[in-house]
Amino acid sequence: MNLILFGPPGAGKGTQAQRIQQKYGARQLSTGDMLRSECESGSDLGQMLKSILDAGQLVPDEVMVKLVAYAIQDDACAEGFILDGFPRTLGQAEALDEMLREIGRAIDHAIILEVDDGILLDRIRNRAAQTGGARSDDNAETLKKRLEVYHKQTKPVLPFYEKKGILRRIDGMAPMDDVTSQIDAVLGKKAAA
């Protein structure tokens, strides 16, 4: 089972990806985690990525696709994968599609967690209050900027998957367990008891 989870920042993609991984065995691949890990490795690629990210620029599509391709072909993804945070642009979606075709794989479902921007702002404020601001991106101004980027760059990717007939819309404003149940219905299996 190969999935993409879409949704604005704070929609719960990471939480749902972890639940899918536990239930179905597909491995969660967070591009944010991959980038951080590569930057921390001190490799030549890591140093290049760090300079790009430190400058506030986007990592080039071809570099992101190579990182994802490497991760997908790892034995840990034998049961499938869940992409969280990728693709973010139409160019990345097209490159991902081509790369998967070359290795004989495909995306089974692209799931979008739909959440109102106002609800997201409330969630981030609550999370920041609960964690004491442990995450640097847990503030309203950062979220507003990230939402703007999401609406301009990532949301336009959705029609690409809609045309393929694999886009599934989930009410991300429902309680967390209800969101999980909606995803289970899309995946064709009942939630674990």
Secondary structure, 3 states (H helix, E strand, C coil): CEEEEECCCCCCHHHHHHHHHHHHCCEEEEHHHHHHHHHHHCCHHHHHHHHHHHCCCCCCHHHHHHHHHHHHCCHHHCCCEEEECCCCCHHHHHHHHHHHHHCCCCCCEEEEEECCHHHHHHHHHHHHHHHCCCCCCCCHHHHHHHHHHHHHHHHHHHHHHHHHCCEEEEECCCCHHHHHHHHHHHHCCCCCC
